[in-house]
Structures are given as structure tokens and as C-alpha cells.
Amino acid sequence: TLRLLGFVRHLAMRLFLFPLASAEWDTCTTMAFTKGASTTGSSFVTHTTDCIECDSRWAYVPPRDHPEGTMRPIYKYYTAFPREVNTNRSTMYEVEHNPELAGVTDLVPMGHIPQVRHTYGYYEATYPYMNEHGVAFGESTAAATLWTLEPDGSGVWPDKKIESPEGFPLFSVSNLMQIALERCKTARCAIETMGKTAEKYGFYGEDPESGETLTVTDNNETWIFNIASADCDRKGNWEGPGAKLRAAWVGKRVPEGHVAVSPNLFTIKEIDPDDKENFMFAEKIFEVAVEKGLWDGNGLMNYASTWGPSPLTHVYLEGVPPVPRYMSMRLWRIYSRVAPSLKLQPHIDPWSFPFSVPVDKQLTRREIFELTRDHYEGTPFDMRLGILAGPFGTPNRLEHGEGITEHHGEYPRAISIPRTAYSVVAEALPDHRADRAATPGIAWVATDTPATSVYVPFFATAQAEKLGPYQKGSRFQLTRESAWWAFNFLANWMEINYRDMSNIVIPAMQSLQDQVDAQAAAAEDAGSPDALTAAQETIQVEVVKKWWNLSDKLVAMFTDGYLNECAGQPLPQKRDAEGCQVSAGIGYPKEWLDMIGFNFDIRPQAVRPGPVIPPQPEMVVVDQSPKGAPWLVLPLEYPVTVEVPSLRTAVGAGIGPGTVAAVVAGVAVGFLAGRVTGRRP
């Protein structure tokens, strides 16, 4: 067996790393791009739903008219399949249209609020994302200072129990997002609607010590929204529905031409109460913060440090050290990519980074897609390198388990991780393009981990309740009818040999994305909701079909530790004719054998600590360890004793450029054939 004691300790102290035992809450990444930050004048928000249990099915909630006096039911927030059953919100939730839900208990409302006369249509999965007016969301859970009351009224604190109190918190962040998309045409309206609704009916987080961060946009403004429960005191005593403030919320507008990132952290700092153009907030937020002992009342209130705990000292899991680099590394990576001229350095404290940064150059939609796929490639923290990447350079890491609770260590928290249920890049179109395309926005959806997935369009005005493979499937049973299973299966198969399979999968992904983009553009040019609906359905079905075909080919190509060059090729007509090899050897890469000290001792060997990849020029490792937290101390120097191994595009007698080109061409040609003939290939 491999003993990584010394090496893991060495690696953890050398890199800005992430604990293997992190919780599954507090895990998503969301980014916001103003219209001035993009090449097309579109504004964008993104969301990677990094949740291993989340129901990845997509639903369309249609627009509706409601009789005067109608009450709107509010349901408890669930993430796992099936998140809703018979709620009359979308056909996807009805047993009548989903026989596999037969026998599952209907979801019963926790309460009701007055309904408006007309509600807008929108798309949702675990969270709601975009409505027919192009208002769009991204989400990221954040730690909060005050504890939150469970919506069933049971309480969440040790030795405390509240028996079915009147007026318990009614709204999760998902519920608030639903109400906003049903009632708002602008991001500013969405911020105000969510805030005032939470103040009136109460807000609860997704875990006992959590609040929420949202990115919110329309085609004119882009905002960050932070919210935390405020109807408990610091000892966990619930103040009831009569509390002076039930939810502490604030919205801050992202400056034009900027990008803002929220990586499981409150990021709004000083609130200027006189700047109504760029801030919205709960009226009593300052008064209550003083009364609860959260703020001294001097100067401008820092929302993040008042309503959220310090990321340098906050402990998410008992027995596991604080994890500030879980947040700070993502901030550094995105900001350093979009604004390299700022020369931002890796830093332990995530609050040392600015709220937003101006982009050095405007970004394309495809460049924003790529940001969601990041594993720190090309940096000293490149997750494809090192012992934990294994012999074939996987950027993915295992989480949880008993080992890490006994031997603490960290590794980088990437933007794209294996347990991502899906990723969304919501695009709000500028007026001239929205008028031509007959839609104000597009929710681009990549199911499963975005690093190896294709973004397909969900047009805001398509009104398509039937979303084919994107509204099917669960974790309980593999099915080829599900988009999530298509991408999840191949992503997992790639772990056998990530480096060599990625040389096939990533070019195929980019080629297929080119075709999807072209079809989406053609649908926009047609300028009608019917054309958008038809194109959306065709694209989604064909992409999933093509991905299953690619999966089948790679299963045949990479099996039993060998490369089958003949996978997918015609059978030979002559037995002794020259051609492909069924069993081309792959073996372990030399750099891996060097790294583990491979030799002629056939007994099990322990891996010893070794040198690490040096930092890039001009990169400074900043020591920001707080007093009393010695585990955060970082070295200020790196030993430079090894050369960074390059990632090869082929393995010896394995994959050559011709093989890669053939597979990619097969995917693209098959996709086009289906379009030209009208058949689904």
C-alpha cells in the first residue's frame, strides 16, 4: 500500500489546497459578467451546481394567469430526486407524465402567500435560472454568523426544540428565486422582491449556519445579492415572526466592464446607505446588526464580516481545520484569468480580493464557458500534475472518507469538479439581438461536470415543457435516455486514463460545441419562438445521442489497460493484412515511475516526499496565517529541483493525431448528417 504521510504533509504545505473532507453544502461557484465585459454586449451569470445528490433534471414552468384572491403555495426546498412531486408547477413534476414517480409521496406546501394575477414562465433545475424576460440567476451558499431555523419549526440547535411555531421561516433561496422570476422583468426588481419577501415571511439557509449569495442579471444591470437569517440571536434563540428583522439582505451592483465571483462566500463589503443607485438593502439591517452585537455602528457596515464568519477561522466540519483557500483560490484563479494585468497573487484570505475586477479584454461566450472548466491548468497548482493526479494526469480528486479525518491535508478546489450536477451560463441578450432572435436570453446548460460537457441552449421564450433527455434520469438507475447519465458515464470512464482520453474527448467536445453554436445562431436568425423551440429540442437530443456514441467508442478503445486502435473501424478483410492494433500497450508514464521511485524491489513501496512544481515568475506566496492557526502557515520559498513534465498528446504506440482527428470528425459528421437528413443520428 502507498503511505502518503510525509508527501501529503509536504504537498499540503506547499500548495494552496482544499480539504478532502469538505461538506457537500457550501460548494457552488457563481460568476457575474456585466454587458461591458463581453464582446457582444450580453451580460452573463454562471453557476456550477456542485452537488453529488442533486436532482439534475430540468423543468419548464409555464406562464400563467391566476384568479384574484389565489394563494401561491410555498414548498420546502429539496435537492435530491425527486425534488418535487405533484406540485402543479410543471408537467415534469406530475406523476401522470412520469410513471417512475408513482407511489412517491406528494409534496405538501409549508404555507401560502398571496398570488399575483400573472406569473412569467421560466426554466429551473435544482434552482430556477432564467425567465421569459431574460432575468437570470447564479447561486452559491455561504457561511453565516447567525444560525437559521429549520422550516418545519423543529429547530437546529443542541438541546433546543421549538414545537411547530407560528410563522416559522417560509422561504429558502430557491423559493425566493422562483418568486422573483415569476414576477420580475429586471434584476433590480428581483433583488427587491426577494429581499422584501424574505423580510416578511422569513428565510432559512440550506444548512444550520448558512446564508446565500446570488448573481442576478438582466440585459442592462448585473448584481450580487447576499442574504442571511436574522431572526435568531447569537445563542440560537429564535425571536419568532415578530422579530425586528427576519432576513438581513443586501444587493450591490457590479460596476460596468467588471467581473464578480462568489465562491461560497459573502463578498459584499462596505454598504453605502446613500448610494441608492448601486445598493439595495433591508431597511433595519444597520440597527439590528448593532443590537445583536455584530457591528459597532461606526463607519460603513461591512456586510460580509458582520453577517458572515471569518473564513480564516470558521470551521465547517468538527475536527477539520478552517478552509479559507477553498474560497480564495477560486477568486484568484478567475480574477487572474480575466484581469492578468492586476497581477493578483494567491492569498489565503478570500476577503483580501476585491468585490469585482475590470476585464483586460472583453470576453466571448466560449471564453466564459472555459472559465467554468478550469483546473488551474498552466499554474503551479495545475491539478493534472503531481502524485494525486495518478499516472494519467486526472485533475479530479476523491473527497470524504475516513482517512482524511485522521490525516488532514488539502488540495486545490477547482472550478470544475466531478460531483457537479450541471453548469449554467445564463446569457441576457442586448436589445437589438433580443428583438432579432425573439428571445431576451439563453440559459446554456452543460449537464454533469463542465470540463467534459457540451453547453446546449434553453431559449427563454421557447416555452418547451418537453425537454427530452434533460428532464430524465436519477442517481438510482443508469439510463441512456438521460443527458446527465451520458456525460456522467464518459466522465467517469475517463478516470481510467484521463490524459489520453481527454485528447479525444476535449476536441470532440469543442467540435460539437461549434455545431451547437451554429445551430443556435441559425435559430436566432429565424426570429420566432417556434423556431427556437424546434432547434432547442433537436440540439438537445442529438448532442446526447452523439455523446453516447463517443462513450461507446472509448469503452472499446480503453479497456484492460490497453489501447484498442481498432475500435469503431471496419473488420479486416484479410487476417494478415497490416492495420490497427487491438492491444497497443500503454503502460505507466516514465515521469510517474520516476515520481514514485519505481525500482526492482517487488515489495509494496511507500512514496516519499519529493520536490514540487515551482511557481510561475512574479508569483509570490503570501503568508496570511492568523495567530493561533498554525496549520495555515505557508512557506515563502519553493525548491526548484525538477522540470515540469509536459502533458503528451499521445502515448507511444497509443493515440496519434490521426486517431484523435478520426474520432472528432466522426462526431462532427454524424451530428451534421442528422441535421441535413432530418434524422437523429
Beta strands, then each sheet from edge to edge (+ up, - down):
strand 1: 18-19
strand 2: 29-33
strand 3: 43-50
strand 4: 59-61
strand 5: 64-65
strand 6: 71-74
strand 7: 111-114
strand 8: 118-119
strand 9: 122-124
strand 10: 128-131
strand 11: 136-143
strand 12: 210-217
strand 13: 222-229
strand 14: 247-253
strand 15: 258-262
strand 16: 279-281
strand 17: 356-358
strand 18: 410-411
strand 19: 420-428
strand 20: 441-447
strand 21: 456-459
strand 22: 558-559
strand 23: 562-563
strand 24: 584-585
sheet 1: 1+ 18-
sheet 2: 17+ 15- 2+ 3- 19+ 20- 21+
sheet 3: 4+ 9- 10+
sheet 4: 5+ 8-
sheet 5: 6+ 7-
sheet 6: 11+ 12- 13+ 14- 16+
sheet 7: 22+ 23- 24+
end
